[in-house]
């Protein structure tokens, strides 16, 4: 379920490879004080990184969270990794918010997408 039901649901578009993805999978602790504000700030901050392409999020009912960040090149990803405010959020995440996490970074070599065409409703069958 989305926190923003009015927001359209769509994955980040398929870009022309190569580009990079950072897949961050988490299980959070019960202590989440300040998490929402920090997460919103990180989403705002990463958008200023030249070469940032977008981000997808998913959360399972069992508590597994997955965030995928898309970056045009390794330099953009390195700039995000080394951002001082992001580094501080990472430290707080390890100290308070995450029971466990994994980070996978990969170079995308193939990418494509699909979007179903919207068909206008026809006259009612009678």
N, C-alpha and C positions, 0 to 999 in steps of 0.2 A: 504494500500500500504506500502511496506517495504522500509526503508531507504537504505537497502542493497539488491537490486534486484538479485544480483548474489549469495547471501547466500541461502542455502537450507532451505526450510520452513518445520519445523517438531516440534511437541510438545515435551516437556520434556518426557522422557520415563516413563512408569509405574514402580515404584519401589515396592519392597516387603514391605507391611505395617508392623508395623506402621511407619509413618513418619509425618512430620508437613508441613503445607502450611500457608503462609502469603499472603492474597489476598488484594492488595492495589489498590483501585479504586479512580480515581481522575478526577477533572475538573480543568483545568489550567486557570490562569489569562492571560491577554494580555502581562504582563511583564514577559519575559522569558530570560532576559539577564543572561548568565552564566548557564542556566539550562542544556543545552546539554553537556557541559564540566563536570558539577557536576554529571549528570546522568551516563556518561561514566566512571567517576572515581568510582562511587558507584558500577557499574557492575564489574569493575576490582577488587575492594576491597572485595566484598562479596565472590568472588571465592577463596580467601585465608582463609575463615572460614572453619575449619575442620567440615565436616558434611553437607556442602552446596551441594545440589544435582543438582540444575539448576534453570532456570527462564524462564517463558513465558511472552510475552507482547502482548497486543492487543489495538487498538485504533479505536473507531468508527468515522464515518464521522462527527457526531454531537459533538465530543470533549471529550467523555468519554474514559479515559485511564485505562487499567487494567493490573497490573503486578502481577504475581503469583510467589513467591519464594518457593522453595522446600528444606526442611531441614531434615536430618536424625533423629534428636532428639531435644528435647526442649532446651538442652544446646547449641546446634549450633544456634538455633534461638535467644536465649538470648544473645549469644556472638555478633551476628549481631545487635540486638536491642541496645546493650550497647556500641558499637564501637563509639569512640569519634568523628571520622570524619563523621560517619553516623548521629550521633546526631546533629552535626553542620549543615549538609545538611537538616535534618528534620526541624530545626529551620528556616533556610532560606526559605524552602518550604512553611511553614506556613506564613512567613512574606511577601514573594514575589510571588511565583510561583503557588500556589493552591488557587482556589476559594473555593473548598471543596474537602474533601477526606474521605474515610472510610477505615478502616483496619480490616480485619477479620482473625483470627488465628484459625486453626482447626487441629485436629489430624486425619490423614487419616487412615481409618480402612479397606478400600477396594480399590483396584486399578487394572486396567487392560488396555491394549492397543490393537491397531490393526494397521497394516501397510499392504497396498495392495502390493502384490508381483509384481515386475517388470517383465512383459512378453516381451521377445525379439520380435521385429516385425518379422512376417513371410513373406514368399514370397507374392508379390502382387497378388491378385485374378485377374484372367483374363478371 
